[in-house]
Amino acid sequence: MTAILHYIYDPLCGWCYGAEPLVNAAAAVEGLALELHGGGLWPRPTRLPEETRRYIQQADARVAGISGQPYGQAYLNDLLLDPNMVLDSKPTTAAVLAARSLDAAKALPMLKGIQHAHYEQGHHVVQREVLCDIAEAIGLERAAFEQAMQNADTETHIAETQSLMAKVGVAGFPTFVLQIGNELFGVPHQRFASDAAGFGAWLAEQLRARQTTTA
């Protein structure tokens, strides 16, 4: 029976960056497919006022403390404090879709590459050249990736993700939804925020239990 973990994310969501160890653990669970759904946290290019950037700085400190994810000085002391920093979900989500269209196995590495380029290296990841550099770094051909980005139907993808969120009654990022056959189950990932191994074990157990129940 088909088992899918739907991961609802945004590339420029700090808590999604913090969820990377959980995503890695889920990807390692035997018999469980991981499906990425970009939700469009920043639906248009947005520059943040200083008050909001300071709030995000505090939230990032919490994420780092809980998850152990690395935050670089280039992000904390430069990019985040730059009033000209632009947050925009569409080009970053298009990049993940483009990577997936070229090689399904590259979607998650592309997402991770964007997140680390932003939160650790302090790069402006909404820029096409930066996204192409990341694509090359994970082994994709630059020209093919650029073309795939142009062809990505990002608007439809985000709309479909938001429909999924409405269907399961969630509004935030990140969200995980476990699908066994045609049934969808909420995943309480927050309790595993500092325990990626526990998250993987919990998913494996749910998979065994629900597949036995629905067999």
Sequence and secondary structure as in RCSB ss.txt:
>XXXX:A:sequence
MTAILHYIYDPLCGWCYGAEPLVNAAAAVEGLALELHGGGLWPRPTRLPEETRRYIQQADARVAGISGQPYGQAY
LNDLLLDPNMVLDSKPTTAAVLAARSLDAAKALPMLKGIQHAHYEQGHHVVQREVLCDIAEAIGLERAAFEQAMQ
NADTETHIAETQSLMAKVGVAGFPTFVLQIGNELFGVPHQRFASDAAGFGAWLAEQLRARQTTTA
>XXXX:A:secstr
  EEEEEEE TT HHHHHTHHHHHHHHTSTT EEEEEE  SS S EE  HHHHHHHHHHHHHHHHHH     HII
IIIITT TT EE HHHHHHHHHHHHHH GGGHHHHHHHHHHHHHTT   TTSHHHHHHHHHHTT  HHHHHHHHH
H  HHHHHHHHHHHHHHHT  SSSEEEEEETTEEEE  GGGGTT HHHHHHHHHHHHHHHHHHH 
